[in-house]
């Protein structure tokens, strides 16, 4: 099974420049960006390695990633 790439550059390719700018100007955005990367990397590692994790735990990680992505998107489209 081929895994989808969920990094933010693939999620919001049209907003890469804005992401770069916000990472430099907003500590909140940088924090969210780093949190997203950490959760996304953890999910990807588990999926690639076939790691043992309860379905509920994986679902919670994916929900956390989605919530962070929503927060990031709101900041990207604001102003």
ChimeraX attribute file (.defattr): number of C-alpha atoms within 10 A of each C-alpha:
attribute: neighborCount
match mode: 1-to-1
recipient: residues
	/A:1	5
	/A:2	5
	/A:3	8
	/A:4	8
	/A:5	11
	/A:6	17
	/A:7	14
	/A:8	18
	/A:9	13
	/A:10	12
	/A:11	13
	/A:12	15
	/A:13	11
	/A:14	10
	/A:15	15
	/A:16	15
	/A:17	10
	/A:18	13
	/A:19	22
	/A:20	11
	/A:21	12
	/A:22	18
	/A:23	16
	/A:24	10
	/A:25	11
	/A:26	12
	/A:27	11
	/A:28	13
	/A:29	19
	/A:30	17
	/A:31	13
	/A:32	17
	/A:33	19
	/A:34	14
	/A:35	16
	/A:36	22
	/A:37	17
	/A:38	13
	/A:39	17
	/A:40	20
	/A:41	14
	/A:42	14
	/A:43	18
	/A:44	16
	/A:45	12
	/A:46	13
	/A:47	15
	/A:48	12
	/A:49	8
	/A:50	9
	/A:51	10
	/A:52	9
	/A:53	10
	/A:54	9
	/A:55	9
	/A:56	9
	/A:57	10
	/A:58	16
	/A:59	12
	/A:60	12
	/A:61	16
	/A:62	15
	/A:63	12
	/A:64	16
	/A:65	20
	/A:66	15
	/A:67	13
	/A:68	19
	/A:69	21
	/A:70	12
	/A:71	14
	/A:72	21
	/A:73	16
	/A:74	11
	/A:75	16
	/A:76	17
	/A:77	9
	/A:78	6
	/A:79	5
